[in-house]
Amino acid sequence: MYVIVKAGGRQEKVSVGDTIFVDRIDAATGASVNFPALLVVDGEAVTSDPSALAAVKVTGEIVEEVKGPKIHILRYKNKTGYRRRQGFRSKNTRVKITAINGVK
């Protein structure tokens, strides 16, 4: 069984025991978080009805805060000597999925 959840502006495919990276969640390590379910696949049964999905709770535990990969940004204009270099690393949270409740 797996569930598609909305996490950090994206959709993630999760099942119990999976570890996912989401945008930073402002909570302490070891805290519990809930994610809204968008789709539940249990063998041959697929649930996408919003009223049935309202009862499904996907619970996870925050493992740690991590930084994403470095992104190099370079602005350059030809023949003018204009160059600007910049870097960026996103702040992410690693979450371990502990339970999926409410699935019939």
Secondary structure, 3 states (H helix, E strand, C coil): CEEEEEECCEEEEECCCCEEEEECCCCCCCCEEEECEEEEEECCEEECCHHHHCCCEEEEEEEEEEECCCEEEEEEECCCCEEEEEEECCEEEEEEEEEEECCC
